[in-house]
Amino acid sequence: MVAKRRKNPRKEEKPNPKKKRFEAGSELISAHPIFESLWGHRHLTIREDGQGYATVFQNGGIHCFINAPLEPKEWARVIAHCLLHLGMGHFDPLRFKLLDPDPAAWNHACDLVVERFLDDIHFGLRPPPDWEKPDFIPLTGQAG
């Protein structure tokens, strides 16, 4: 008689606390009246590699680096920051061409506008200063 092979019991995925905090921050975004419509148009990729919190791409992609030690309200702020760059047209090639700004100065100015807006509506918590801010890839050069 041939012995039947036993199936290996499915290994349960261990809960990842960093991913849970990220997901909780995402829920704060999707439930907010300003960000819920922007949330539906994003192309989000969760990554474990990378520096900083997130990278926004010209094509609407957002890569969030979940190894960053953030709490849900901090993740909500980071994600909102990325969405606002896209929603405010900071990657609009026509605007960029007409203004012809220095890419570093443009990125810094856009970050200031986004952060001022988030401060004005009292949304989320600013991440700790010892980590990089969400990255903004210049329009010149890389087209996500």
Secondary structure as a PSIPRED ss2 file (coil, helix, strand):
# PSIPRED VFORMAT (PSIPRED V4.0)

   1 M C   1.000  0.000  0.000
   2 V C   1.000  0.000  0.000
   3 A C   1.000  0.000  0.000
   4 K C   1.000  0.000  0.000
   5 R C   1.000  0.000  0.000
   6 R C   1.000  0.000  0.000
   7 K C   1.000  0.000  0.000
   8 N C   1.000  0.000  0.000
   9 P C   1.000  0.000  0.000
  10 R C   1.000  0.000  0.000
  11 K C   1.000  0.000  0.000
  12 E C   1.000  0.000  0.000
  13 E C   1.000  0.000  0.000
  14 K C   1.000  0.000  0.000
  15 P C   1.000  0.000  0.000
  16 N C   1.000  0.000  0.000
  17 P H   0.000  1.000  0.000
  18 K H   0.000  1.000  0.000
  19 K H   0.000  1.000  0.000
  20 K H   0.000  1.000  0.000
  21 R H   0.000  1.000  0.000
  22 F H   0.000  1.000  0.000
  23 E H   0.000  1.000  0.000
  24 A H   0.000  1.000  0.000
  25 G H   0.000  1.000  0.000
  26 S H   0.000  1.000  0.000
  27 E H   0.000  1.000  0.000
  28 L H   0.000  1.000  0.000
  29 I H   0.000  1.000  0.000
  30 S H   0.000  1.000  0.000
  31 A C   1.000  0.000  0.000
  32 H C   1.000  0.000  0.000
  33 P C   1.000  0.000  0.000
  34 I C   1.000  0.000  0.000
  35 F C   1.000  0.000  0.000
  36 E H   0.000  1.000  0.000
  37 S H   0.000  1.000  0.000
  38 L H   0.000  1.000  0.000
  39 W H   0.000  1.000  0.000
  40 G C   1.000  0.000  0.000
  41 H C   1.000  0.000  0.000
  42 R C   1.000  0.000  0.000
  43 H E   0.000  0.000  1.000
  44 L E   0.000  0.000  1.000
  45 T E   0.000  0.000  1.000
  46 I E   0.000  0.000  1.000
  47 R E   0.000  0.000  1.000
  48 E C   1.000  0.000  0.000
  49 D C   1.000  0.000  0.000
  50 G C   1.000  0.000  0.000
  51 Q C   1.000  0.000  0.000
  52 G C   1.000  0.000  0.000
  53 Y C   1.000  0.000  0.000
  54 A E   0.000  0.000  1.000
  55 T E   0.000  0.000  1.000
  56 V E   0.000  0.000  1.000
  57 F C   1.000  0.000  0.000
  58 Q C   1.000  0.000  0.000
  59 N C   1.000  0.000  0.000
  60 G C   1.000  0.000  0.000
  61 G E   0.000  0.000  1.000
  62 I E   0.000  0.000  1.000
  63 H E   0.000  0.000  1.000
  64 C E   0.000  0.000  1.000
  65 F E   0.000  0.000  1.000
  66 I C   1.000  0.000  0.000
  67 N C   1.000  0.000  0.000
  68 A C   1.000  0.000  0.000
  69 P C   1.000  0.000  0.000
  70 L C   1.000  0.000  0.000
  71 E C   1.000  0.000  0.000
  72 P H   0.000  1.000  0.000
  73 K H   0.000  1.000  0.000
  74 E H   0.000  1.000  0.000
  75 W H   0.000  1.000  0.000
  76 A H   0.000  1.000  0.000
  77 R H   0.000  1.000  0.000
  78 V H   0.000  1.000  0.000
  79 I H   0.000  1.000  0.000
  80 A H   0.000  1.000  0.000
  81 H H   0.000  1.000  0.000
  82 C H   0.000  1.000  0.000
  83 L H   0.000  1.000  0.000
  84 L H   0.000  1.000  0.000
  85 H H   0.000  1.000  0.000
  86 L H   0.000  1.000  0.000
  87 G H   0.000  1.000  0.000
  88 M C   1.000  0.000  0.000
  89 G C   1.000  0.000  0.000
  90 H C   1.000  0.000  0.000
  91 F C   1.000  0.000  0.000
  92 D C   1.000  0.000  0.000
  93 P H   0.000  1.000  0.000
  94 L H   0.000  1.000  0.000
  95 R H   0.000  1.000  0.000
  96 F H   0.000  1.000  0.000
  97 K H   0.000  1.000  0.000
  98 L H   0.000  1.000  0.000
  99 L H   0.000  1.000  0.000
 100 D C   1.000  0.000  0.000
 101 P C   1.000  0.000  0.000
 102 D C   1.000  0.000  0.000
 103 P H   0.000  1.000  0.000
 104 A H   0.000  1.000  0.000
 105 A H   0.000  1.000  0.000
 106 W H   0.000  1.000  0.000
 107 N H   0.000  1.000  0.000
 108 H H   0.000  1.000  0.000
 109 A H   0.000  1.000  0.000
 110 C H   0.000  1.000  0.000
 111 D H   0.000  1.000  0.000
 112 L H   0.000  1.000  0.000
 113 V H   0.000  1.000  0.000
 114 V H   0.000  1.000  0.000
 115 E H   0.000  1.000  0.000
 116 R H   0.000  1.000  0.000
 117 F H   0.000  1.000  0.000
 118 L H   0.000  1.000  0.000
 119 D H   0.000  1.000  0.000
 120 D H   0.000  1.000  0.000
 121 I C   1.000  0.000  0.000
 122 H C   1.000  0.000  0.000
 123 F C   1.000  0.000  0.000
 124 G C   1.000  0.000  0.000
 125 L C   1.000  0.000  0.000
 126 R C   1.000  0.000  0.000
 127 P C   1.000  0.000  0.000
 128 P C   1.000  0.000  0.000
 129 P C   1.000  0.000  0.000
 130 D C   1.000  0.000  0.000
 131 W C   1.000  0.000  0.000
 132 E C   1.000  0.000  0.000
 133 K C   1.000  0.000  0.000
 134 P C   1.000  0.000  0.000
 135 D E   0.000  0.000  1.000
 136 F E   0.000  0.000  1.000
 137 I C   1.000  0.000  0.000
 138 P C   1.000  0.000  0.000
 139 L C   1.000  0.000  0.000
 140 T C   1.000  0.000  0.000
 141 G C   1.000  0.000  0.000
 142 Q C   1.000  0.000  0.000
 143 A C   1.000  0.000  0.000
 144 G C   1.000  0.000  0.000
